[in-house]
Amino acid sequence: MPSPNILKDYFSNAYYHIYNRGINKQDIFKHPDDYEKFIDHFKLCLTPVQKLIEEKNELIVKKGPTRRIEQLINAINKGLKYRTDKNISLLAYCLMPNHFHLLVFQKTKDAITILMKRLVTGYTGYFNHKYKRRGPLFESRYKACHFTIDPRIQTLLTCRYIERNPLAANIININKLHRYPYSSLQFYGNSRKMKPVKPIWLSTLRLKRIFSKIKQSPNGPIENQIAKKETYLEFVTGDLLFNTEDVRLVNMFE
């Protein structure tokens, strides 16, 4: 995870690969609840305002004033205060025991900064309180890689890289990769029977459009290979062959 990708200036209407890991490579997720808490921040930051308000009202009407409900309502109120849903889209993610990967498209230059401040600050506070620790949780400021060589193919290959992380770490085998519970791949299955309902805070349309356009009019060796894949899931789980020139498209952040 190289320091050159610690960016301070961002472009509007651009794709970015964002990633970070625990300080001293320590685990940042120790329990399933920790993964879910991090994902909760996606929901609070990226769910449309009206949807959050509706959920808040439903909690008040249906559940009554319990401590847990009050905590959820407070979380929603904070989510309403720090809005990013109109300015940034989350296309792919993968949470691993000691690090995370996100792929986003931001419409405004400050959208990533706002989102990551909310995610990192909120989750670090939760983690430190739960495990009775102090200090930073992550090794440094998050890294962000902007695609400049070929944004279309780099975006697609980066998503593939992100969603294959559990496979590379020997956490799960290739046949069950789409069932890894802390990755966006589960929402890109072949059919409704294979995949859970897509959360409103995850934007899958952009990736599907890129994949579809490449299949319709491939350009170059890599795109020709992608075009032969029947589905996005097959593209992620299947093999791809890279030549020396192609390698720079997929390992620019390693």
C-alpha positions, 0 to 999 in steps of 0.5 A, spaced: 500 500 500 504 505 497 504 512 500 504 515 493 497 514 493 495 518 499 492 524 495 490 530 497 487 533 491 481 529 487 477 530 481 470 531 480 466 526 476 472 520 477 473 513 479 477 512 485 480 505 488 480 507 496 483 502 501 487 502 508 489 497 513 490 496 520 496 500 524 501 495 524 497 490 520 492 489 526 485 486 525 480 492 524 474 487 524 474 482 530 467 479 530 461 479 525 458 485 528 464 489 527 463 488 519 456 490 520 458 496 524 462 498 518 457 497 513 452 501 517 456 507 516 455 506 508 448 506 509 448 512 514 452 516 509 449 513 502 442 512 503 438 517 500 435 522 505 428 521 504 429 513 505 433 515 512 427 519 514 422 514 513 426 508 516 426 513 522 419 514 522 418 507 522 422 505 528 418 511 532 411 508 530 413 501 530 418 499 536 417 505 541 422 508 545 427 502 547 434 504 548 436 500 542 431 504 538 434 511 541 441 509 538 438 507 531 435 514 531 441 518 533 445 514 528 440 516 523 440 523 525 447 523 524 447 520 518 442 526 516 447 531 518 453 528 514 450 527 507 454 524 501 449 520 497 448 525 492 455 526 490 458 520 491 456 512 489 459 506 492 460 501 486 464 495 490 467 494 496 470 488 500 472 488 508 477 483 510 480 482 517 485 487 517 484 492 511 478 494 506 477 496 499 472 501 496 471 503 489 467 509 488 465 514 483 465 522 486 461 527 482 464 533 486 472 534 489 470 533 496 465 527 496 471 522 498 474 526 503 467 527 507 465 520 506 472 517 509 472 522 514 465 519 516 467 512 515 474 512 519 472 517 525 465 513 526 468 506 526 475 508 530 470 511 535 466 504 535 472 500 535 476 503 540 470 503 545 468 496 544 475 493 545 478 498 550 483 501 546 486 508 544 489 512 538 489 511 531 486 504 528 489 505 521 496 505 519 495 512 516 491 516 512 487 512 507 490 511 500 486 513 493 488 511 486 485 515 480 485 511 474 488 515 468 491 510 463 484 507 461 478 509 466 473 504 463 478 498 463 481 500 470 475 501 473 472 494 471 479 490 473 479 494 479 473 491 481 475 484 480 481 485 484 477 488 490 472 482 490 477 477 489 481 479 495 477 473 500 480 468 494 487 471 494 487 470 502 485 463 502 478 465 506 474 462 501 474 458 495 472 460 488 466 457 487 463 460 494 466 467 492 460 470 491 457 468 498 462 472 502 458 476 506 462 482 506 463 484 499 459 487 494 460 481 489 454 477 493 449 483 489 452 481 482 450 474 482 447 471 475 440 471 478 435 473 483 435 466 486 443 467 487 443 474 490 440 477 496 436 484 495 441 489 493 442 495 498 440 502 496 446 505 498 450 500 493 450 503 486 451 497 481 448 500 475 455 503 473 459 497 473 454 493 469 454 498 464 461 498 463 461 491 462 455 491 457 459 496 453 465 492 453 462 486 451 458 489 445 464 493 442 471 490 445 477 493 444 484 490 445 486 483 448 483 484 455 477 487 453 476 481 448 477 476 454 472 480 458 467 480 452 467 472 452 464 472 459 457 471 459 456 474 466 459 479 471 460 474 476 464 469 471 468 475 469 470 476 476 471 468 478 474 466 471 481 467 469 484 472 465 491 472 461 495 479 462 501 481 458 507 485 460 503 491 458 496 489 461 499 488 468 500 496 469 492 496 469 491 492 475 497 492 479 498 500 479 496 500 487 500 494 489 
